[in-house]
Amino acid sequence: MSIPNVELTMLNGTKANFADFAGKVILVVNVASRCGLSPQYEALEELQKKYGARGFTVLGVPSGQFLQELKSSDDIAEYCSMTWGVTFPMTEKTPVNGRGRHPLYKELVKTKDAHGLAGPIMWNFEKFLVLPNGEIHRFRPTTKPDDAEILALIEANLS
């Protein structure tokens, strides 16, 4: 599967395209500041620091669809920076399910997880590892960012 060149609005309001990340290993994660899984931010940032210079990035996608995200981009940016030291790129708050689902997620949700299930995002911190060749691997929210399977896929696909 290939992700189209979709436009992204970053947390700071600038525009980007998914194609800006071409050639990288990208871990796309729908995040939320007030979720019980938000400690995963720490492991996401550790991955960014460990592999960022080698062609990897986390792309955080805040979503308020589960009613656990802060209201404004400024609040989200401050929380992520001050609480977790987040340096990886993040988009503005984005719908990941339903009729208004962002085009990026229209493609991502077609990907099946380890149990063969595709479809809607089940909860915050669902992860999609997009490899440089366009291959996508899906990991459900409770799979930690530093899970052995995720790490093996990252390391096998870095330059």
Buried (B, 14 or more C-beta within 10 A) or exposed (E): EEBEEBEBBBBEEEEBEBEEBEEBBBBBBBBBBEBEBBEBBBBBBBBBEBBBEEBBBBBBBBBBBBEBBBEEBEEBBEBBEEEBEBEBBBBBBBBBBEEEBBBBBEBBBEBEBEEEEEEEBBBBBBBBBBBBEEEBBBBBBEBBBBBEEBBEBBEEBBE
